[in-house]
């Protein structure tokens, strides 16, 4: 699949503002306000946030791209889940923070906030990390309830290094990269992990709203395509699985990263997802393999 880089270190490759050039010089990610955490094989920062295929819309290919505006997606998700305005604090800092009138305190556990929390396997070792745990506290600092959040973009295949290097050298790149997207990861990794984590979290009495999965819109579209269109909609509940999807704003301003817009949300249950994953409703018509065989056998022999 041919693609082009539309965001590198947070900005368009054609953006020659001082903010964009500084980000490229310093390998700085404006979304997490630190050095880019996405590495190439040689260990150097990739910097590539978003790729655009020839015939479709841009696709965010770095999960850190979703954390712009001071991790706004976490605040938005907490407010939808807990039904109130919230203030987010890193881990135990929530215990010593003052109660602000009209806001609830939420303790955040995840990379760079508090500590990451692992879901243990049934075996003696291993387990999955949950990207984020957001814990709602009472006015006295007790744990009232919590939600879990997974944040995913999509992995890439192929190569975009020539175009990346041209952007770093502030040179025009007239060709296209060979980079594409590893959509098979939806089947091999993303959905199986969501099902496992969703089942594990349903056992938690205080995980009253279940697991939230945040992704770019094209990733959600691929998940919906894989699962079919028959998933039933549910309210938040233990064992629910909520898909929230975002997309880049159309407005591009030099010197400013593009805004990230919340598009929509869909809540179902982990059982619905597991059933659709193992028994999909969007199978091809029966007999297609037989017909393919017959077409070959009945063709004239060269």
C-alpha positions as CSV (number, residue, x, y, z in Angstrom):
1,X,0.0,0.0,0.0
2,X,1.4,3.4,-1.0
3,X,1.2,6.1,1.6
4,X,2.5,9.5,2.5
5,X,3.4,11.0,5.9
6,X,0.9,13.7,6.9
7,X,2.2,14.2,10.5
8,X,5.7,13.8,11.8
9,X,6.6,14.9,15.3
10,X,3.1,16.3,15.5
11,X,3.1,18.6,12.4
12,X,2.8,18.4,8.7
13,X,6.1,17.8,6.9
14,X,5.4,21.0,4.9
15,X,5.0,23.0,8.1
16,X,8.1,25.3,8.4
17,X,6.9,27.1,11.5
18,X,9.5,27.4,14.3
19,X,7.3,25.1,16.4
20,X,7.3,22.3,13.8
21,X,11.1,22.7,13.0
22,X,11.9,22.6,16.7
23,X,9.9,19.4,17.2
24,X,11.7,17.8,14.3
25,X,15.2,18.9,15.4
26,X,14.6,17.7,19.0
27,X,12.6,14.6,18.2
28,X,9.9,16.1,20.4
29,X,6.4,14.7,20.6
30,X,4.0,17.6,21.4
31,X,1.2,15.2,22.5
32,X,3.1,13.8,25.5
33,X,5.5,16.8,25.7
34,X,8.6,14.6,25.7
35,X,11.0,12.9,23.3
36,X,9.1,10.6,20.8
37,X,8.6,7.2,22.3
38,X,8.0,5.4,19.0
39,X,11.3,3.8,17.8
40,X,12.6,2.6,14.5
41,X,14.6,-0.7,14.3
42,X,17.8,1.2,14.9
43,X,16.4,2.8,18.1
44,X,16.1,6.3,16.7
45,X,12.7,8.0,17.2
46,X,10.3,7.4,14.4
47,X,8.3,10.6,14.8
48,X,5.7,9.5,12.3
49,X,2.2,10.1,13.8
50,X,-0.1,9.7,10.8
51,X,0.0,8.2,7.3
52,X,-2.4,8.8,4.4
53,X,-3.1,6.1,1.8
54,X,-3.7,7.2,-1.7
55,X,-7.5,6.7,-1.8
56,X,-8.6,7.0,1.8
57,X,-8.4,9.3,4.8
58,X,-5.3,9.7,7.0
59,X,-4.8,6.9,9.6
60,X,-3.2,7.6,13.0
61,X,-0.4,5.0,13.4
62,X,1.0,6.0,16.8
63,X,-1.0,5.7,20.0
64,X,0.7,8.7,21.6
65,X,-0.9,10.8,18.9
66,X,-4.2,10.3,20.8
67,X,-2.9,11.9,24.0
68,X,-2.9,15.5,22.8
69,X,-4.3,18.5,24.7
70,X,-3.0,17.1,28.0
71,X,-4.5,13.6,27.7
72,X,-7.9,15.0,27.0
73,X,-9.2,11.6,25.9
74,X,-8.8,10.4,29.5
75,X,-10.8,13.3,30.9
76,X,-13.5,12.9,28.3
77,X,-13.9,9.2,28.9
78,X,-14.0,9.7,32.7
79,X,-16.7,12.3,32.4
80,X,-18.8,10.1,30.2
81,X,-18.3,7.0,32.4
82,X,-18.8,8.7,35.8
83,X,-21.4,11.2,34.7
84,X,-19.8,14.2,36.3
85,X,-17.0,16.8,35.8
86,X,-13.7,15.4,36.9
87,X,-10.1,16.3,37.8
88,X,-7.4,13.7,37.0
89,X,-4.5,13.2,39.3
90,X,-1.5,10.8,39.0
91,X,-2.0,7.8,41.3
92,X,-1.8,8.7,45.0
93,X,-1.7,12.5,44.3
94,X,-5.5,12.2,44.1
95,X,-5.6,11.4,47.8
96,X,-3.9,14.7,48.9
97,X,-5.6,16.9,46.3
98,X,-8.3,19.2,47.5
99,X,-12.0,18.5,46.6
100,X,-13.0,21.2,44.0
101,X,-16.6,22.2,44.1
102,X,-18.5,20.6,41.2
103,X,-15.7,18.2,40.3
104,X,-14.9,14.6,41.3
105,X,-11.3,13.4,41.9
106,X,-10.0,10.6,39.7
107,X,-6.8,8.7,40.4
108,X,-5.0,7.7,37.1
109,X,-2.8,4.7,36.8
110,X,-0.9,4.3,33.5
111,X,2.4,5.0,31.8
112,X,3.7,8.2,33.2
113,X,0.8,8.5,35.7
114,X,1.0,6.7,39.0
115,X,2.0,3.1,38.0
116,X,0.9,0.6,35.4
117,X,-1.3,-2.1,36.7
118,X,-1.0,-5.6,35.3
119,X,-3.8,-8.2,34.9
120,X,-2.3,-11.5,36.0
121,X,-2.7,-14.7,33.9
122,X,-4.0,-17.9,35.4
123,X,-0.4,-19.2,35.2
124,X,2.5,-18.4,37.5
125,X,3.8,-15.6,35.3
126,X,3.0,-13.2,32.6
127,X,-0.2,-11.2,32.2
128,X,-1.5,-8.2,30.3
129,X,-1.0,-4.6,31.3
130,X,-4.1,-2.4,31.1
131,X,-3.1,0.9,29.5
132,X,-5.1,3.0,32.0
133,X,-7.1,2.5,35.1
134,X,-9.2,5.6,36.1
135,X,-10.4,5.3,39.7
136,X,-13.2,7.6,41.0
137,X,-12.8,8.6,44.6
138,X,-15.3,9.6,47.2
139,X,-15.0,13.0,49.0
140,X,-13.1,11.2,51.8
141,X,-10.7,9.5,49.4
142,X,-12.1,6.0,49.3
143,X,-12.3,4.1,46.1
144,X,-15.9,4.3,44.7
145,X,-15.5,2.6,41.3
146,X,-13.1,2.4,38.4
147,X,-12.9,1.9,34.7
148,X,-10.2,0.4,32.5
149,X,-9.1,1.9,29.2
150,X,-7.2,0.5,26.3
151,X,-5.7,2.9,23.7
152,X,-4.7,1.6,20.3
153,X,-3.7,2.9,16.9
154,X,-2.5,0.5,14.2
155,X,1.0,-0.9,13.5
156,X,2.6,-0.3,10.1
157,X,4.3,-2.5,7.6
158,X,6.7,-1.6,4.8
159,X,9.0,1.4,5.0
160,X,8.6,5.2,5.3
161,X,12.2,6.0,6.2
162,X,13.1,7.9,2.9
163,X,10.2,10.2,3.3
164,X,10.9,10.6,7.0
165,X,14.5,11.5,6.4
166,X,13.4,14.0,3.7
167,X,11.1,15.7,6.2
168,X,13.8,15.9,8.8
169,X,16.1,17.5,6.2
170,X,13.2,19.9,5.3
171,X,13.3,18.6,1.7
172,X,10.3,17.9,-0.5
173,X,9.5,14.2,-1.1
174,X,7.7,13.6,-4.4
175,X,7.2,9.9,-4.2
176,X,5.3,7.6,-2.0
177,X,6.4,5.4,0.9
178,X,5.9,1.6,0.8
179,X,4.4,1.7,4.4
180,X,1.0,0.3,5.0
181,X,-1.1,-0.9,7.9
182,X,-1.1,-4.3,9.7
183,X,-4.9,-4.7,9.8
184,X,-4.5,-8.4,10.6
185,X,-3.5,-7.3,14.1
186,X,-7.2,-6.5,14.7
187,X,-7.8,-10.3,14.5
188,X,-4.6,-11.6,16.0
189,X,-3.9,-9.2,18.8
190,X,-6.4,-6.4,19.5
191,X,-9.7,-8.4,19.7
192,X,-8.4,-11.4,21.6
193,X,-6.8,-9.1,24.2
194,X,-10.0,-7.0,24.6
195,X,-12.0,-10.2,25.1
196,X,-9.6,-11.5,27.8
197,X,-9.3,-8.3,29.6
198,X,-13.1,-7.7,29.4
199,X,-13.8,-11.1,31.0
200,X,-11.1,-10.5,33.7
201,X,-12.5,-7.0,34.6
202,X,-16.1,-8.3,34.8
203,X,-15.1,-10.1,38.0
204,X,-14.2,-6.8,39.7
205,X,-17.2,-5.6,41.7
206,X,-16.1,-1.9,41.5
207,X,-15.5,-2.1,37.7
208,X,-19.1,-1.0,37.2
209,X,-18.8,0.4,33.7
210,X,-16.4,-2.2,32.1
211,X,-13.6,-1.7,29.6
212,X,-13.2,1.2,27.2
213,X,-11.4,0.9,23.9
214,X,-10.2,4.2,22.3
215,X,-8.9,4.2,18.8
216,X,-8.7,6.2,15.6
217,X,-11.9,5.9,13.4
218,X,-10.3,3.7,10.7
219,X,-9.3,1.1,13.4
220,X,-12.8,1.1,14.8
221,X,-14.2,0.7,11.2
222,X,-12.0,-2.4,10.7
223,X,-13.1,-3.9,14.0
224,X,-16.8,-3.3,13.0
225,X,-16.1,-4.9,9.6
226,X,-14.5,-7.9,11.3
227,X,-17.3,-8.4,13.9
228,X,-20.2,-7.7,11.5
229,X,-23.0,-5.3,12.1
230,X,-25.1,-7.3,14.5
231,X,-23.7,-6.3,17.8
232,X,-26.3,-5.3,20.3
233,X,-26.1,-2.0,22.1
234,X,-26.0,-2.0,25.9
235,X,-25.8,0.5,28.7
236,X,-22.6,0.7,30.8
237,X,-22.5,-2.3,33.1
238,X,-20.0,-4.8,34.5
239,X,-18.7,-6.7,31.5
240,X,-19.5,-4.0,29.0
241,X,-17.1,-3.0,26.3
242,X,-17.3,0.5,25.0
243,X,-15.7,1.6,21.7
244,X,-14.8,5.3,21.5
245,X,-13.3,6.5,18.2
246,X,-11.6,9.7,17.3
247,X,-10.4,11.4,14.1
248,X,-8.2,14.3,13.0
249,X,-9.8,17.7,12.5
250,X,-9.9,18.9,8.9
251,X,-8.4,22.3,9.8
252,X,-4.7,22.6,9.5
253,X,-2.9,25.6,11.0
254,X,0.9,26.1,10.7
255,X,2.6,26.0,14.0
256,X,-0.2,24.0,15.7
257,X,-0.9,20.2,15.7
258,X,-4.3,19.3,14.2
259,X,-7.1,18.9,16.8
260,X,-8.3,15.5,17.7
261,X,-12.1,15.2,17.6
262,X,-14.3,12.7,19.4
263,X,-16.5,11.1,16.7
264,X,-18.8,8.6,18.5
265,X,-19.2,5.8,21.0
266,X,-20.7,2.4,21.0
267,X,-21.2,0.2,24.1
268,X,-21.8,-3.6,23.9
269,X,-20.7,-6.5,26.1
270,X,-17.6,-8.6,26.0
271,X,-19.8,-11.7,25.4
272,X,-21.3,-10.1,22.3
273,X,-17.8,-9.3,21.0
274,X,-16.5,-12.8,21.8
275,X,-19.5,-14.4,20.0
276,X,-19.1,-12.2,16.9
277,X,-15.3,-12.9,16.9
278,X,-15.6,-16.7,17.0
279,X,-18.9,-17.0,14.9
280,X,-18.9,-14.0,12.6
281,X,-22.1,-13.1,10.8
282,X,-20.4,-11.6,7.7
283,X,-19.0,-14.9,6.2
284,X,-18.8,-15.3,2.4
285,X,-21.5,-17.3,0.7
286,X,-21.4,-21.1,1.1
287,X,-19.8,-22.8,-1.8
288,X,-17.3,-20.2,-2.8
289,X,-14.3,-22.5,-2.3
290,X,-16.0,-25.3,-4.2
291,X,-16.7,-22.9,-7.1
292,X,-13.1,-21.6,-7.1
293,X,-11.9,-25.2,-7.3
294,X,-14.3,-26.0,-10.1
295,X,-13.3,-22.9,-12.1
296,X,-9.6,-24.1,-12.0
297,X,-10.4,-27.7,-12.8
298,X,-12.8,-26.8,-15.7
299,X,-10.5,-24.3,-17.3
300,X,-8.7,-25.3,-20.5
301,X,-5.3,-26.9,-19.8
302,X,-2.5,-24.8,-21.2
